[in-house]
Amino acid sequence: MLGLLVLLSSTLLSAATVKQVRVWPAPDHTRLVFDLSGAAEHKLFTLANPSRIVIDLANSKMAAKLSALELAKTPIENIRSGKRGPSGLRIVLDLKSQTQPRSFSLKPNAKYGHRLVVDLVNKKKAEVKTVKQLATNGNSKRDIVIAIDAGHGGEDPGAIGPGRVKEKDVVLRIARELAALFKAEAGFKPVLIRDSDYYVGLRNRTRKARNAGADLFVSIHADAFKRSSARGASVWTLSERGASSEMGRWLAGRENSTDLIGGVGTLSKDSDNDVLEGVLLDMSMHSSISHSREVGSHVQRYMGKVAHMHKKQVQHAGFMVLKSPDIPSILVETGFISNPGEARLLQQRSHQRKLAQSIFNGIRTHFSNKPPPGTLLAWKQNGGDGKTTRYKVSRGDTLSVIASRNGVALKRLRELNGLTSDVIRVGQVLRIPAS
Ligand SMILES: [Zn+2]
């Protein structure tokens, strides 16, 4: 009897099973996630010639189908597993290119059980590009950089609506539409914080925006609420005090827990950054919040033309992703994916386009009103580096002829001279952009 009990409890404690494996290729790394039936100790090491990564799991066995994994966009040639000693499991990754591996375990949460995460970080760093981008930002006609952040991704699907529609997929499509609009607009440059299905940690999102020299950070979501009747789009900025509503607290709480689901490895430098960011926060947070509110209210106004809005004004809550001290930041909830009607709309390409267009219009309006110094927009508004020539209207001149003779758009000429119509008179002096 006693013997049987011992046997039972040892089998209960032993053998974590690898139930499933997921692969998430990102531009700078590939993430492998192993779903485990329980906690398991692991060891990771590399072997050369041929290049391999070995993961040993104590007291574990494999139940996932490794051959089904899509490895095309990863540094992995092949994954295989075998027994290691009496009860261990060995997983071998055969590599086709050099990577820097790191691994960590994640505890169970609302969405997942025990997970082992292995990140294969690409050897060639993206840092060089960052420096170059900042350098080109130094000239006097730089583009306004808009960091577009599609929420969630990879391990974190975000909210899930009727018919298994996932927030991460909907918001990525809207983000891409928005990026396309800015790409086509002179004076703007979009940067997608994620442009495929992988997870980016909250801190990394703002860090990526800063590295790109962003003038604005816009985070796009389509969340769920506990009541499926909740509907409407909304625009959010960071609250310095509490959230402006119960909804705000709820949404911010959900968003801020995304790292637990998406999985963030412990980076050694994080505690240093906390101190640094704390200092910066005090210095410039205030001005960036007031800019955020201005942009937010333009976006709110334009969105109101294409979508039902949850509230009439921009709302505030403690979203962590908005806590860049130096970059104005807004978060757009494009609708409630938990609401069947809105879930249907959010999946429609035409509605995604309308939403992107309205966000674009709001942002563009803000920056045309207040172009940051040193940008092409500021330069244009000053009549080309502040230099304009003067022209005295002669008999027979029309505004459109003067415009085309000088290669200036008629609208631009009107704006520059404060004209409300095309009527000009002989002898009138017009300002004309120098170039
Ligand atoms: Zn979200």
Residues whose N, C-alpha, C, O or C-beta is under 5 A from the ligand:
A	BS01	ZN	G151 G158 H221 A222 D223
